[in-house]
Amino acid sequence: MIGVDWGTSSLRAYRLGADGQVREKRDGADGILTVPEGGFPAVLRRVVGDWLADGERQVLLCGMVGSRQGWVEAPYLPCPAGPAEICAALMAVPFEDAETRLVPGLLTRDAGGVPDVMRGEETKLLGLLAGGVEGLVCLPGTHSKWARLRGGRIEGFETHMTGEVRAVLLAHSILGRLAASGSSAGAFGRGVERAGAAGGLLHHLFGTRGLGLQGELAEAETADYLSGLLIGHEIRAAWDGREAVHLAAAATLAAPYAAALAQLGAQVVRHDDDVVATGLWRLGQA
């Protein structure tokens, strides 16, 4: 079968064997925002056409390809949800080259009743469930997800816009004017530590400017300090300070979270980002 994790800015396609092993993998920059209206079938053929020609007849899609801006809009499935519920909610996609289905997103609500949603991450979580993972899971990204896996199901989750907020601050706020290229693990750690102090995130953010103006934070340290500050606040909001955290992401995304969690004393269990392939295969088999 063919599994495709199709996001906003990129896609990743997997050719999976009957045993669930990845036989081939392809990464591309054909995110949904680059696809013209009605162009999804053509892009899919371009990416995996030779696999289809070689006899693959089952395609399973997950991610933002199922959003309002994607190929077909799939409804959100309420949590808690497990493999059975998600499999029952798969949507057919009109694609003449193969039987093609779309994984629905998930919906949960916080303690105040405010809705939260995900698309694509649910398939990673299914891959983790297939490996017997239970407990708290962190999926770093532009919009980081913290999910609770219990009893073989996705019990609920919460989203933190940490990556997007960092990008906006550096590109469009006064804090970005203080930043220069460079990296500093020490500055990142200072940001993580500062996030635990009194005052709140908005006050701490302006403190970044104060430190720079007083020469206490170098321009080349500003971006990493800001990352540590934002990730530190995110972790403190999502983690209870005691339990282990399962961390699943590409190395570049996982590294700062692993460093911040270690600094705060968390036990971290790392998982490969390609666990999404396991989730796609599991749904495909079902």
ZIBELWO-V908450 format. One record per residue. OMEGA is omega in degrees with one decimal (* if undefined). Layout:
omega
OMEGA
OMEGA
//
This chain:
omega
177.6
175.1
-178.2
172.1
-168.2
-174.8
-177.0
-173.6
-177.5
172.9
176.1
-177.8
-179.4
167.4
-171.0
177.0
-179.7
179.1
179.0
-179.5
178.2
179.0
176.1
178.8
178.7
175.7
179.0
179.7
-176.7
175.9
-173.2
-178.7
178.4
-174.2
178.0
179.8
-179.4
-173.3
-176.0
178.2
-178.5
178.8
-180.0
178.0
-179.3
-176.2
-173.2
-176.0
-179.5
175.9
176.9
179.2
-178.5
173.1
178.4
-175.9
178.8
178.8
177.5
-176.6
172.1
176.8
-175.8
172.8
177.6
-179.9
178.9
179.5
-174.5
-176.2
177.0
179.4
178.8
179.5
176.5
178.7
-177.1
173.7
1.9
-179.2
177.6
-177.7
-177.5
-179.3
-179.3
178.8
-179.6
-177.0
177.8
-178.2
174.7
178.5
-178.9
-179.8
-169.5
-175.0
-176.6
171.6
-171.9
179.9
-173.7
179.2
178.8
172.0
179.3
178.8
171.8
178.0
-179.8
-175.9
178.8
179.5
-179.2
-177.1
175.5
-173.8
172.6
171.9
179.5
-178.5
179.9
-179.1
172.0
-179.4
175.7
175.8
177.0
177.5
178.7
177.2
176.8
-178.4
173.7
175.8
-174.0
-178.5
174.2
176.5
-178.2
177.6
175.8
172.4
-175.5
179.0
171.9
-172.9
176.6
176.2
-178.3
176.5
178.8
-178.4
173.2
-173.0
-179.2
-177.7
172.4
-176.6
175.5
-175.9
-172.0
-177.4
-179.5
179.0
177.9
-178.9
-180.0
-179.4
-178.1
-176.1
-168.4
-179.7
179.2
178.4
-179.9
179.8
178.8
-171.8
173.3
-179.2
-178.3
178.2
-177.5
176.6
179.2
178.8
176.9
179.0
176.4
178.6
178.0
-179.7
-179.8
-179.1
179.7
-179.0
177.7
174.5
178.3
-173.0
-175.1
176.1
-179.7
178.7
179.8
175.6
176.0
177.3
179.6
179.1
179.9
-178.5
-179.6
177.8
-178.5
175.6
-178.1
179.3
-179.1
179.2
-169.7
-176.8
180.0
176.0
179.4
176.8
179.3
179.4
-178.1
179.7
177.4
176.9
179.4
-177.7
-179.4
178.0
-171.8
-172.3
-176.9
178.4
-176.1
-169.7
176.4
179.4
174.2
-173.0
-177.6
179.6
171.5
-172.7
-176.6
178.1
-175.7
-171.9
-179.4
177.8
177.8
179.8
-179.5
178.9
177.8
179.0
-178.9
174.0
-178.9
169.1
-175.5
175.1
-175.6
176.6
-179.6
178.7
-179.2
174.3
175.6
178.8
177.5
177.9
177.7
-179.7
-178.9
178.2
179.0
178.9
-179.0
*
//
